[in-house]
Amino acid sequence: MNLVLVGFFATTIALGASLAWLGTKRGHLGWPLPALHGGVAMAAITLLGYRVFTGPENLWFNSAFFLFLLPAIGGGFMLAVHRRNEAPFLGLVALHALTGVLAFLVLMGGM
């Protein structure tokens, strides 16, 4: 299960990096790639939550789960304040990405 978690979160990070790179090159990207990024991220957080609440106690996984909630809230906020045909504010994108990578590193620490 741990390798599946890492795979899901690594895919989420790769999709997010692709979004950030394409967004700076092209501007607005439409909805399919961001929706895929959010869907994979929510599946990964759900799987990690299942592992945290039903598996053996692991401080690293517990911390990673609650840290992953921060970029999830940030992504929801960016979706809520998104204006049609405009790229999101790069400061929010950077904060979203940094908190996600930090949570991923904490998760990797628990491996």
Secondary structure, DSSP 8 states (H G I E B T S, - for coil): -HHHHHHHHHHHHHHHHHHHHHHHHHS---SHHHHHHHHHHHHHHHHHHHHHHHS---HHHHHHHHHHHHHHHHHHHHHHT--TT----HHHHHHHHHHHHHHHHHHHHT-
